[in-house]
Amino acid sequence: MTIFSITAFAILVSVAMALARAILGPTAYDRILSANAIGTKTVLLIAVVGFMNGRPDFLDLALVYSLMNFIGTIAVLKYFKFGTLRGGLSDTRDKDL
């Protein structure tokens, strides 16, 4: 039980450092990367808390959260690159021709 508590505390400290990077990041991509890191650390924290409480079914919640984190990061990056979430890469190829 003590190892799980120490691990949870270490994850919370690393989330705080990633939050500081998200606030102080010089570019938007630094902020996106730190937000993705916070999401990944949250998945780890959910898994650790699940094992601390004897509820391994929290792993299902952690998997769903990790998928949402991944899809959200891809959506934000696409928005920053193309300015919209509609359409695909074919819009940029037509402009080059």
N, C-alpha and C positions, 0 to 999 in steps of 0.2 A: 504494500500500500504506500509506503514511503517513497519508493522509486517512482510510482505514478504521480505522486504529488510534486516531486522535484521536476519530473518531466513536464507536467502541466505548467509549473511556474516558469520553466525555461522557455516554453512555447509562448507564454504570455509576454515575457520579456522581449522575445524576438518579434512578436506582433507589435509591441510598442516601438521598437526600432524601425520596423517597416512603416508604421504609421508616421513616424517622424520623417522618413524619406518621402512619403507621399505628400506631406505638407510642404517640405522644403525642396522637393525635387525641382531642378531647374527646367526640365522639359516635360511635356505631356507624356512622353513615352516612359520617362522615369516614374511618373505617377501611376501610369497604367501597370508597369511592372511591379511596383510595390503593392498596388491593390491586388494583383494576381498572387503575389507572395502572401499577403494577408489571408486571402481565400484558401490557399494551400495550407497555411499554418492553422487555420480554423478547422479544416478537415482533420488534421492531426489531433487538434485539441478535442474535437468531438469523439474521435476514436479512443483517446486516452481517458476521457471522462466516462465513456461507456464501459471501459474495462475497470475503472475505479469503482463504479457502482454495480458491477456484475451484470451489466446489460449489454452483451455483445451485439444486440440488434441495432445499436447506435451506428454500427458500421454501414448499415443500409442508408441511414440518413447521411453519413459522411460521403458515401458514393454519389448520392443524388446531389449533394451540395457541390462536390467536385465537378460533376458534369455541368451544373449551372454556372460555376465559376469559369470553366473552360469556354462555354458558349458565350457568356457575357464578355469575356476578354476578346474573343474573336469578333464579336459584334462591335465593340468599342473601337478596336483597331480598324475594322472595315469602315466605320463611320469617319474616323480621322483621315483615312487615306482617300476615300471616295466622296466624302461629304454627305452621303446618304446610305441608308440600309437597303434601298431598293435596287433592283437590277443586279447585274453580275459583271464579270470582267469583259464581256462582249462590248459594253459601252465604251471602254477605253480603247479597244482594238479598232473600232470604227473611226475614231478620231485620228488614228495614226495613218489610215489609208488615204 
